[in-house]
């Protein structure tokens, strides 16, 4: 029959390389096959753009507790494919333990039930209800959903940083604990704290970078499990610190100016003049040594002429940065007064 259509299901489609995915494209476009691809990865990163643009993405969510309990009940009642022949009694507390360890995964719930039933059958009283302790014995250590370089890794790191930025130490410590429990490299976390200390705390609390640097050194020297302690200290401190991204934002504005204006000439008074020829050409002419001034400030303009008056750094009126803002405002007034 020529009117039959082909349904092609590919599990773990993210494992196909780009060339293999490209082979599928003309057949999908022509309607030769209806393609269904299943993946545990984010298809935005693992399925090539032409194939993804011709697809409809459906996201499967973890099962809720009620759904997992129905899966467990079905397995207990099914005498042919489940454990119905055992007439195993599972109390409410044991059900809750199974649901908790399953972590939204039906396959994990069924595997746990099967393992717990096998342990229970070898016990001294196999006719007794399945005990929560047996569930925990069968489960062993709870394995957390995580990966080193894919979506869940970036989701948790993002949640960690954004909780720090939101000044929420409880959430930040929770995500820190999640990543440590899942086996994240502690030095990676220490590096993220180093970046955060400058990017998000900055001059509002200059001590933050010192603490983050010390934490990085402590993590290097201690290793797990002890290094979790300085990580917790730095995380809680940075979450509670006064925040300012003014220095980070200032660099961004300066970089935009460089991109816009290119290699502008350095003002003559700032140029290095190590030889007589350069001095004769005017290099270093008019330079005033600030330490010789009464209050160690000279109100000269130091930006290239094309950028005269530009302001990149805008300190915020909070934390230690408030004092910088006040001082800088006074210096800017003096520079304006001295300008021709």
N, C-alpha and C positions, 0 to 999 in steps of 0.2 A: 504494500500500500504506500502510495507516494504522499499521502496527507499526514503521515505520522511525523511528529516533531520530537526532537531529542532534548532531553533535560540533562545537562552536564553538571554534576556536583563535584567540586574540588575542595576537599578539606585542607586546612592549613595552607591556603592559597598564597600567604605571604612568603612561603618557602620557595616559590617559583621565582627565578631571576627575571630581569627585565626582558631578555630575549624570549624566554618561555612564555611570559605574559603577552608579548607582542604577537606570538603565533596565534593566540586565541582571538585577537582583536578582529580580523576580517570575518571570522565565522560568527562572532557576536553581532557585528554590524550587518551581515547578510541575513541574520535570523536563522542560520543553519542550526545553531544550538541556543538554548536558553541556559545561561550560565548562572549557577549559584555557587558563590565562594564563601567559605567559612574561615574565619581567622580570629586568633586571640590577640592580634596586634591592631594598632590603629591603622586603618587602610590608607589614611592620608600620607603615611610615611612608607608603606610597604607595597601598595598597589600603584602601578604607574598611572599617570594622569589620563591618558586616552581611554584606558579601560575603566577607570573610576568615573569618568565623566559620562559613560554610557551605562552606569550602574545606579541602582537605588540602594543606599546604605541603611540597613536596619541594625540597630544596636540592641543586643540582648543584655538585660540587667540580671544581677544575682537574684536568686529566688528569695522571697521573704520567708519569715518563720512559718507562717501558716502553710505555704506551699511545700516547704520542706517536711513539715509534719505529715502532710498528705502523702508525700513520697514514702516516708517511713511506714505509715499505716498500710499503704498498698503493698509494700514488701513483706510486712508481717502477715498480711492476709492471704497472699498469693502462695498456694501450696505447690504450684508447678514450677514457677520461676523464682519464688521468694523463699521466705522462712515459715510459711504457713504450717508445714508439717511439724514444726517444733513446738507449736502452741506457746511461743515465748511471750511472757508478760513484761511489758515495758511501762514503767510508771512515769508520772509527769516530770519528775526531776531528771530521770534518765533521758527523756525526750528532749528536755531543754538543753541538756549537756550535748546531745548529738547535734542539735540544731546549731548550738554555739560553735562547736568544732567544725561543722560542715562549712561555715562561712559563706553561705549562699549557694553552695555547689551541691547539686543533687547526687552527682557521681561520688563525691566525697562522703555524703551522708550514707549512701548505700554501702560503700566500702567499709565505713566505720561500723555500721550495723552488723555487717557480716563478720568482721573481725571480733567485735564484742561478743557476738553469739557464739563463736568458736571458743573464745576464752571461757565463757559462761558454761558451756557444755562440759568443759574439763574440770569445773569446780566441784567442790564436795556436795553441793546442793543444786543441781541443774534445774530442778523444778521451781526454785525460788524466782522472784522477779529479777529482771536484769538490773544490777546495781549501778548507780552513777560512777562509782569507783572503777567498775569494769569498763565503762565507756572511756574514762580518762586514761586507763591503762592501754586500751586499744588505740586511742588517738595519739598517745605519746606527746611530743612537743607540737603545738599548733603551728602549722606552716602558714605564713602570711603571704598574701598576694603581693608580689614585688618582682622587679627585674632590674638588671644593672644599667641598661642603656636604652630602655624603651618607655612606653607611655606611662606605666605606673610609677616608674622611677621619677620621671619628670613631674608627674602629678604631685607626688609626696614632697619632692624638693620645693616645688612651687608653693605648696600649702605651708611648708616650714618657713620659707622666706616671707611670704605674705602675712603669716601670723606674727612674725617678728616685727614687720613693718606696721602692723595694726596694733602694736603694743599689747599683745595677748600672750603672756608667758605660759599660761596653761595649755593653749592650743599648740604653741611652738614646742613645748616640752613633750606633748603627746606625739607630734609628728617626728620629733627627734627619737623618741622611744620606739616608734613604729619602724623607722629606718634601721636603727641599731638592732632591733629584734630580727629584722629580715636579713641582716648580714651586710648592711651598707659599710663601705670603707670609712672608718672614723676620720681619716685625714681629708677625705672629700668634704665631710661635714665641717671640719675645722677651717678648710679653705673657704667654704661658703660664708662662714661667720666672719672671716677676715674681710671678704669683699663687702659684706653687709655693714661692718663697722665703719668703713669709709663712705660707702655709697649712700647709706640711709641714716646714719648717725652723724658722721662727719664732725665738724667743728662745734656742733651743739654739745658734744661730750668727747673731747679729745682723748680721754682716758680709754674710751671704747676700743680704739685701734690697738693700744698697748695691751689691753686685756686679751683681745682676740689673737694678737701675735703670741703672747705667753701661752694661750690655750693651744695654739698650733704646735708650739714647742713641747708642751706637756703631753699632747696626744702622740707626738712622734716618740717621745721617750718612754711613755707608760705602756701604750698599746692597750688592747682590750683584756679584761673588762674594766680596769681601773680608769682608763681615759674617759669613760662615760661621765665621770664626776666633774672634771674641768669643762667638758662639753656642756653639761647641765648648768654649771655656774655661768659660763659665757652666754648661753642661750637665755637664761633668766635675766641676766644683767642687760643684754642688748635689747630684749623685749621691753624692759622697763625704762630704758634710757630715753632722754629727750632726742627727738629725731630732726634731722635736717639733711636734705640732699643738695644744699646750695653749692657746695664745692664741686660735686659731681655734675650738676647742671651748668655751673660756670665753665667747666672744661668743654662741655658740649657746645656752648655758645662760642667759645674761643675757637674750637675746631671748625665750626661753621664759618667763622670769619676768615680763617686760613683758607678754607675751600673756596670762599667767595672772592678773596683778594689776592691770593697767590703769594709770591715771594716779595713782599714789600721791603723797601730799604730800611735797614736798622738806623735809627737816629744817630747822628754823628757823635753826640756826647756819650753814647753807650758803647761805641765801637772800641775794640781792643787796639792799642797803639804800641806794639812792642818795638818798633823801629822808628828811626828819625824820618824816613820817607813817609810813613803812615801818619806821623804827627804833623809833618808839613802839609799833608793832604787834608788835615782837619780832623783826623780820627781822635776821639776822646776829648775834643775841644769843648770847654764849658762844663765838663763833668765836675760835680761837687760831691765830695765824700760825705755821706750822711752822718757818719760817726763824729765828724768834726763840727756838725751843727749843734746848736744849743740843746735841742730836744731830739737829736738824731733823726730829723726829718727834713728832706729837701723837696719843695713843692714843684718838681719838674714834671713835664709830660714825657712819658717813656714809651708810649705806643708809637708806631709809625704814623706819619702825618695823615695818611689816608684814613686812619682809625682814631684820630684824636677825639677824645670825649666819649669813646665807647666804654660801656660798663658790662663786664661779664659776670663778676662775682657779686651776688646780692645776698649777703648773710641775713639769716632770719632773726627776729627779735625774741629769741628764746634760748634757754640754756647758756652755756659758755659763749655761744656765738653772738649773743646780745651785746657783750662787751666789744667784740670785734666790729659789729655793725656800727656802734657808737663811735669807735675810734676811726673807722674807715670814713664815716660821714664827715667827721672833722677834717680829715686829710683831704677829702675831695673838695671841701669848701676852700681850703687854703690853696689848692692847686688852681681852682677857678679864679681866685683873687690875683694870683701871680701870672696868669695867662695874659699875653699881650692883646 
